[in-house]
């Protein structure tokens, strides 16, 4: 759906209009900006995942979704993957809004939602080291380490982009990743609840 939506928007040359009407604008979410016609503000975290800034943006997102998503789907199931993606989209939007609630720059792309899938992938397939004797504390330390690594990578990416971290939706990537870290274990337990 994401690739098809991008192709359609590109073919009709409506990238800027799609970004404004389907993208997540923190000012709309805050109620400071009204657009008509546009997707309802509460649905824009999902509709924003269908709009991308270009072919490279789309290709990188879909590559990460296929690579991490296929493995996460094997252990969490299709429903678990869809839950991660949807919750990740909303967590990404809330994180972006929390940093600048009055921003009129549209957040577009599936990166935040895919970051949730990457978070679940990292917890599922990362090598967890036994630092202490408690398995629960080791899991918490591993989660904290993954989060710290993701934040540092996102901040470095923003810095390398000339301080354009907000335009790269760094807070959204971190918010989505946090959602993936938080949901991985509950979704895993839910999937195998009868085992």
C-alpha positions in Angstrom: 0.0 0.0 0.0 2.8 2.4 0.9 4.6 1.9 -2.4 1.4 2.2 -4.4 0.3 5.4 -2.6 3.8 7.0 -3.2 3.6 6.0 -6.9 0.1 7.4 -7.3 1.1 10.7 -5.6 4.3 10.9 -7.7 2.5 10.2 -11.0 0.0 13.1 -10.4 2.7 15.4 -9.1 1.0 16.0 -5.8 3.9 15.4 -3.3 3.6 18.7 -1.5 -0.2 18.6 -1.4 -0.1 15.0 -0.1 2.4 16.0 2.6 0.1 18.8 3.9 -3.2 16.9 3.7 -2.0 13.4 4.7 1.2 14.2 6.7 1.3 14.6 10.5 1.5 18.4 11.3 2.0 18.9 15.1 0.1 22.3 14.8 -3.0 20.5 13.5 -2.8 17.9 16.3 -2.6 20.8 18.8 -5.6 22.4 17.2 -3.6 25.5 16.2 -4.0 24.9 12.4 -7.1 23.9 10.4 -6.8 22.5 6.9 -9.6 21.6 4.5 -9.8 19.2 2.7 -7.4 17.0 4.7 -7.3 13.7 6.5 -8.7 14.2 10.1 -5.8 15.2 12.4 -6.2 12.1 14.6 -5.7 9.8 11.6 -2.6 11.6 10.2 -0.1 9.4 12.1 -1.3 6.6 10.0 -1.8 8.4 6.7 1.6 10.0 7.0 3.1 6.5 6.6 1.8 6.5 3.1 3.6 9.7 2.0 7.3 9.8 1.4 9.8 12.5 0.4 11.2 10.6 -2.6 12.1 7.3 -4.0 15.2 6.9 -1.7 13.1 7.6 1.4 10.5 5.1 0.3 13.1 2.4 -0.7 15.0 2.7 2.6 11.8 2.4 4.6 10.5 -0.6 2.7 13.9 -2.3 2.8 14.0 -2.0 6.6 10.3 -3.1 6.8 10.9 -6.2 4.7 14.2 -7.1 6.4 13.1 -6.6 10.0 9.4 -7.0 9.5 9.6 -10.5 8.0 11.5 -11.8 10.9 9.4 -10.1 13.5 6.2 -11.4 11.8 7.5 -15.0 12.2 7.7 -14.7 15.9 4.8 -12.2 16.7 2.5 -13.1 13.8 0.8 -10.9 11.3 -1.5 -9.3 13.9 1.5 -8.5 16.2 3.4 -6.9 13.3 0.4 -4.8 12.4 -0.1 -3.8 16.0 3.6 -2.7 16.2 3.3 -0.7 13.0 0.2 1.1 14.0 1.2 1.8 17.6 4.6 2.8 16.3 3.1 5.4 13.9 1.1 7.0 16.8 4.1 6.9 19.2 6.3 8.5 16.5 3.7 11.3 16.0 3.3 11.9 19.7 7.1 12.1 20.2 7.4 14.6 17.2 4.5 16.6 18.6 6.0 16.7 22.2 9.2 18.3 20.8 7.5 21.0 18.9 3.7 21.1 19.2 3.3 24.2 17.1 5.3 23.0 14.2 3.8 23.5 10.7 6.3 21.1 9.1 4.6 17.9 8.0 6.1 14.7 9.3 5.9 12.1 6.5 7.1 8.6 5.9 6.8 5.3 7.6 10.1 5.6 9.5 8.5 6.0 13.0 6.3 3.0 12.5 9.1 1.0 11.1 11.3 2.0 14.1 8.8 0.2 16.3 9.4 -2.9 14.2 13.1 -2.4 14.5 12.8 -2.1 18.2 11.0 -5.4 18.5 13.5 -6.9 16.1 16.4 -5.7 18.2 14.9 -7.2 21.4 14.0 -10.4 19.6 17.2 -11.1 17.8 19.9 -9.1 19.6 22.5 -10.9 21.7 21.6 -10.3 25.3 24.5 -10.4 27.7 24.2 -11.7 31.3 25.4 -8.7 33.3 23.6 -9.5 36.5 21.9 -12.7 37.8 18.4 -11.5 37.4 16.9 -12.3 34.0 14.3 -9.5 34.3 17.1 -7.0 35.2 19.2 -8.2 32.3 16.2 -7.7 29.9 15.8 -4.2 31.3 19.5 -3.4 30.9 19.5 -4.8 27.3 16.5 -2.7 26.5 18.1 0.4 27.9 21.3 -0.2 25.9 19.3 -0.7 22.7 17.4 2.6 23.4 20.6 4.5 24.1 22.2 3.1 20.9 19.2 4.1 18.9 19.1 7.6 20.3 22.8 8.2 19.7 22.5 6.9 16.1 19.5 9.2 15.5 21.3 12.2 17.0 24.4 11.5 14.9 22.2 11.3 11.8 20.6 14.6 12.6 24.0 16.2 13.3 25.4 14.8 10.0 22.4 16.3 8.2 23.6 19.7 9.3 21.5 20.0 12.5 18.3 19.0 10.6 17.3 16.4 13.1 13.8 17.7 13.5 13.3 17.6 9.8 14.6 14.0 9.8 11.9 13.3 12.5 14.5 12.2 15.0 12.0 12.4 17.9 9.6 10.3 15.8 12.2 7.6 15.2 13.0 7.4 18.9 9.3 7.4 19.8 8.6 4.5 17.4 11.6 2.6 18.7 10.4 3.0 22.3 7.0 1.6 21.3 8.7 -1.4 19.7 10.8 -2.1 22.8 7.7 -1.7 25.0 5.4 -4.0 23.0 7.8 -6.8 22.0 7.5 -8.9 25.1 3.7 -8.4 25.7 3.0 -9.3 22.0 5.3 -12.3 22.2 3.5 -13.5 25.4 0.1 -12.9 23.8 1.1 -14.8 20.6 2.2 -17.9 22.6 -0.3 -17.6 25.5 -1.7 -21.0 24.8 1.6 -22.8 24.5 
